[in-house]
Amino acid sequence: MEPRINYLRLAPGIAKSLGGVGAYVAAEGGLERGLIELVDLRVSQINHCAFCVDMHVKEARALGETDDRLHLVAVWADVDVFTDRERAAFLWAEAVTNLTEGFVPDDVYNAVAEEFTPAELAHLTLAICVINSWNRLNVSMRIPGGHYQPRPR
């Protein structure tokens, strides 16, 4: 697949803006970096963003995540390899991402609120918004996956 346009080259402020919000969440959100990578992966799977799936698998692996767990993110609700906090984050990510199915239900909020403080939940929601924005940019511009290299640690 060929990209439609190279939006990052044509509009570098996009990466600066979204990257800045992501950096804020990472620095101030009180959320584990590995958790955010798993959530980014799950949202990217839902949105069929090949570039971001590739990126977040590799970034999570670079943080020490196992291949077994990475392979099971897509079916997280059917396996027992994720913590209650991770499962709550996936539940929230799916509800916030799939708004076309209705509003985020109260029972989902109540379940997630048991695992996250209000501030953490606000930051988790912002992280989900950011990855959804990246996904929509990459999918609409047909940015291919498979060539991402993780950042040096």
C-alpha angles and dihedrals in degrees: 000000000000120000116248093220136347096243093177092059094042096043109021091170088075093066091041092052099043091037089053093053091047091050090050092053091047093049102037107020100084090227126132113254091227091053091054091050091052092048091047089051094050094048090047090052091052091049094044092235104163094186093052095043088054092046098048095044089054095043092049091048090050088055090054101266114153125242090232092061094040090055090053100049091095090058098034094139092059099051137060101220096098128079122244088254092052091046091051090050091051091048091052093044092053093047094048093044097046098054090144086076091062137277122326101278122238092235090058091049092048092050093048093045088063090064103035133049115236090257092049090049091051090051093045089053091050090050089052090050091052095051090046088055092050090047093052092049094048096043095047092048092043095236105182126229131219102073105072118129118202120243114260112261 
